[in-house]
């Protein structure tokens, strides 16, 4: 229940649209940084995590 409450607080901080915009900005920064940092073995996992979070927030937008 505590986890659900934390998620509810997180989601109430911004709209789903805003979360999607922030996620794109964060992922874009990550991709740009990869040029300087070089390949990281976790890059595919970061993409899948980003994708899952984006789908989550897009689904919330559809439920508004």
LINFEN-V50799 format. One record per residue. RES is the residue in three letters. SS is DSSP state (H for helix, E for strand, - for the rest). OMEGA is omega in radians with two decimals (* if undefined). NEAR is the number of other ideal C-beta (glycine too) atoms within 8 Angstrom. Layout:
RES:SS:OMEGA:NEAR
RES:SS:OMEGA:NEAR
This chain:
UNK:-:-3.14:4
UNK:H:3.11:5
UNK:H:3.10:6
UNK:H:3.12:7
UNK:H:3.11:8
UNK:H:3.10:8
UNK:H:3.12:8
UNK:H:3.11:8
UNK:H:3.11:8
UNK:H:-3.11:7
UNK:H:3.14:10
UNK:H:-3.12:5
UNK:H:-3.12:5
UNK:-:3.09:6
UNK:-:3.11:5
UNK:H:3.08:11
UNK:H:-3.14:7
UNK:H:3.10:8
UNK:H:3.12:12
UNK:H:3.12:12
UNK:H:3.13:8
UNK:H:3.12:9
UNK:H:3.11:12
UNK:H:3.13:9
UNK:H:3.14:8
UNK:H:-3.12:9
UNK:H:3.08:11
UNK:H:3.08:8
UNK:H:3.11:8
UNK:H:-3.12:9
UNK:H:3.12:7
UNK:H:-3.14:7
UNK:H:-3.14:8
UNK:H:3.10:11
UNK:H:-3.12:5
UNK:H:-3.06:5
UNK:H:-3.07:6
UNK:-:-3.10:5
UNK:-:3.04:5
UNK:-:-3.12:8
UNK:-:3.13:4
UNK:-:-3.09:6
UNK:H:3.11:9
UNK:H:3.12:6
UNK:H:3.10:7
UNK:H:3.12:11
UNK:H:-3.10:9
UNK:H:3.08:8
UNK:H:3.10:8
UNK:H:-3.11:11
UNK:H:-3.13:8
UNK:H:3.10:8
UNK:H:3.13:9
UNK:H:3.10:11
UNK:H:3.12:8
UNK:H:-3.11:8
UNK:H:3.06:12
UNK:H:3.09:10
UNK:H:3.07:8
UNK:H:3.12:11
UNK:H:-3.13:10
UNK:H:-3.14:6
UNK:-:-3.14:5
UNK:-:*:5
